[in-house]
Amino acid sequence: MEWFTASDYWLSRLVFQRGLAGLYLIAFLTAMLQFRALIGERGMLPVPRFVERTPFARAPGLFQLRYSDRFFAGCAWAGCAVSAALLAGMDSWLPLWAGMLLWLVPWTLYLSIVNVGQVWYAFGWESLLLEVGFLAVFLGNDEVAPPAVVLFLLRWVLFRVEFGAGLIKMRGDACWRNLTCLDHHHETQPMPGPLSWFFHHLPKPLHRVEVAANHVTQLVVPCLLFAPQPVATIAAALMIATQLWLVLSGNFSWLNWITIVLALSVVAFPTTPPDTAGAPLWYVVVVLAVSALLLALSRHPVRNMLSRRQVMNRSFDPLHLVNTYGAFGSVSRIRYEVVIEGTADGTPRKDADWREYEFRGKPGDPRRWPRQFAPYHLRLDWLMWFAALSPSYAGPWFGALVERLLEGDRDTLRLLRRSPFPPDAPPRYVRARLFRYRYTTWRELRETGACWERTYVREYLPPTRLAGAVDRP
């Protein structure tokens, strides 16, 4: 069945699989280290409360059947272990059917997490990891050459990621059409990286070139993915270069890295393929049946891309098999940040001893330079960016966050870079204030050593204490 396989892509498959396993490992590690404070039994948005009101059909997964923090931790650690095994190449040591089942394990576990993750997991890269991870189940191992139809579906995902992002920009904010979005984006993006300040201060004509190059990469180059080689490889290489530029300019979780991994599956490496047996009939039947299902489900994202009311990052089925993607359809011109403070004083006056909570990734202290965290994902920090845009984004969880700070909850404090209050001596009051942040100029940086300048805007949350709290002596 030579028509079924593409033996020249054996190394492309290998690189893709190992890269995807590494991203799975990071995703499970992120979940393990953060879940208790976010969605645990005493989390800000507890899973038990969510599954009580959500039917299995809408959010299928293991935690619909049973939930406890210990069970979630076991699933997350199991996901880490299986991902590490796949990273080491264990799927290649197993029979074809067993290797496929091994790839199915992290997909099932991560689907279970995403489907109870609520707003903490409502990002496009979660669905993208699941869609790509599902395709990896059917990509085979060393027993057979890569199925051509699965390689095509990987290109189809990559096309939708890039082309969808390009369309949403052209249909969205006018600054993408007049090439001025990058005058603001590096300063106002959700979580700047260590080089974002320098990217912001690049000459404006270069920003225009960046935006124009982005349009070409997202609206023209994706069409070349389906061209013969070496054109497809050149197209993939251009996408990889663009994604690496984005890696340098900010923290976007594993979005850029999974796009790079997808693009590597397109590259035709100049190597001699190893001898492999012909694909067994059962494998051909399963792969073709699944491929037909996925192509049928693709009608939803195609209709969305063709629609003038295109939406970003939407799943059309509860298994996240085929999704629509996009990023930054609009760009903020001004950066706002919510600064949370606490005081141990008995009266929350303006001149009380208010101390600031420091987050790991989001801007806080103007003198603290941003750090690189991606592909690791700081979920609370990302949601704090949305909270600054509008209190409505924070409605479901911000009050619970404040309550946990007033309680000195250890799991919540572990999400922060530094708490001014130890767990056994929490503050009496917590308040939140909204500030406008802007990058300093070169001169201000030299004079003050601060990369940010911030200006008080208004009160975000008045001083708050626990209901029924008794003052400590």
Disulfide bonds with the S-S distance in Angstrom:
Cys175-Cys181 1.70
